[in-house]
Amino acid sequence: MITSRDNDTLKLVRKLLGGKKHRDETGLFAAEGEDLVTAARTAGIRPVHLLVAGETVETELMATVSTLPHPARELGVYRIADLPGAPRPIALGLWRLVDPGNVGTLIRTADAFGACVALSEGCADPFSPKAVRASVGAIFRVPLIAWDELPTPRIALDAHAGVDIREAELPASLSLLLGAEREGLPEEVAAVCEARVTISLPGAAESLNVAAAGAVALFAATSRRPS
């Protein structure tokens, strides 16, 4: 059992939870909470380290590494290389989304609709503590692919200038590209897409949260297919 605050594993976990630099350097990330550890186990992804309060580490020491208001009982450290990476026919392309909560939520949404996800440069780190928690375990199931692996056609979500997504012809394989909430997709990115679609809003709101827009778009892309 780990009994020292200066234990090497605890030092590693603090670094992984504390900054992207260490996650990039080591190829590792940490997931806090029994639900996330269970999700990894169910997906067949084994931890490099598993901390269990009262079993492998003293309970008081979990509070010294946790980013949660109430430290989780379990925390796992995982290899990014062990996560799924094979492209799927449907993908979400996320362009410079800076909120890790939105990134994690969209990974969860992709999981619900059987899609994969690509993140552009400038996106929030999907392996940050907030993004991992927001994914609710989907980080262990959803392939994260390179931007240039996005399946075609690539369809831009445009707040105003696209075809109504309810009327658009959406093929079985496609990528739906979303930009940050305020800026949207820059014109140079939208211009190289094969089509643009718009989520028409009959209510008073001018726009949707990007995570909500991603869910609506994926629903539209999959709902007209035979079961």
Secondary structure in CASP SS format (residue, H / E / C, confidence):
PFRMAT SS
TARGET T0000
AUTHOR 0000-0000-0000
METHOD secondary structure of the structure
MODEL  1
M C 1.00
I E 1.00
T C 1.00
S C 1.00
R C 1.00
D C 1.00
N C 1.00
D H 1.00
T H 1.00
L H 1.00
K H 1.00
L H 1.00
V H 1.00
R H 1.00
K H 1.00
L H 1.00
L H 1.00
G H 1.00
G C 1.00
K H 1.00
K H 1.00
H H 1.00
R H 1.00
D H 1.00
E H 1.00
T H 1.00
G C 1.00
L E 1.00
F E 1.00
A E 1.00
A E 1.00
E E 1.00
G C 1.00
E H 1.00
D H 1.00
L H 1.00
V H 1.00
T H 1.00
A H 1.00
A H 1.00
R H 1.00
T H 1.00
A C 1.00
G C 1.00
I C 1.00
R C 1.00
P C 1.00
V C 1.00
H E 1.00
L E 1.00
L E 1.00
V E 1.00
A E 1.00
G C 1.00
E C 1.00
T C 1.00
V E 1.00
E C 1.00
T H 1.00
E H 1.00
L H 1.00
M H 1.00
A C 1.00
T C 1.00
V C 1.00
S C 1.00
T C 1.00
L C 1.00
P C 1.00
H C 1.00
P C 1.00
A C 1.00
R C 1.00
E E 1.00
L E 1.00
G E 1.00
V E 1.00
Y E 1.00
R E 1.00
I H 1.00
A H 1.00
D H 1.00
L C 1.00
P C 1.00
G C 1.00
A C 1.00
P C 1.00
R C 1.00
P C 1.00
I E 1.00
A E 1.00
L E 1.00
G E 1.00
L E 1.00
W E 1.00
R C 1.00
L C 1.00
V C 1.00
D C 1.00
P H 1.00
G H 1.00
N H 1.00
V H 1.00
G H 1.00
T H 1.00
L H 1.00
I H 1.00
R H 1.00
T H 1.00
A H 1.00
D H 1.00
A H 1.00
F C 1.00
G C 1.00
A C 1.00
C E 1.00
V E 1.00
A E 1.00
L E 1.00
S C 1.00
E C 1.00
G C 1.00
C C 1.00
A C 1.00
D C 1.00
P C 1.00
F C 1.00
S C 1.00
P H 1.00
K H 1.00
A H 1.00
V H 1.00
R H 1.00
A H 1.00
S H 1.00
V C 1.00
G C 1.00
A H 1.00
I H 1.00
F H 1.00
R C 1.00
V C 1.00
P C 1.00
L E 1.00
I E 1.00
A C 1.00
W H 1.00
D H 1.00
E H 1.00
L C 1.00
P C 1.00
T C 1.00
P C 1.00
R E 1.00
I E 1.00
A E 1.00
L E 1.00
D C 1.00
A C 1.00
H C 1.00
A C 1.00
G C 1.00
V E 1.00
D E 1.00
I C 1.00
R C 1.00
E C 1.00
A C 1.00
E C 1.00
L C 1.00
P C 1.00
A C 1.00
S C 1.00
L E 1.00
S E 1.00
L E 1.00
L E 1.00
L E 1.00
G E 1.00
A E 1.00
E C 1.00
R C 1.00
E C 1.00
G E 1.00
L C 1.00
P C 1.00
E H 1.00
E H 1.00
V H 1.00
A H 1.00
A C 1.00
V C 1.00
C C 1.00
E C 1.00
A E 1.00
R E 1.00
V E 1.00
T E 1.00
I C 1.00
S C 1.00
L C 1.00
P C 1.00
G C 1.00
A C 1.00
A C 1.00
E C 1.00
S C 1.00
L C 1.00
N C 1.00
V H 1.00
A H 1.00
A H 1.00
A H 1.00
G H 1.00
A H 1.00
V H 1.00
A H 1.00
L H 1.00
F H 1.00
A H 1.00
A H 1.00
T H 1.00
S C 1.00
R C 1.00
R C 1.00
P C 1.00
S C 1.00
END
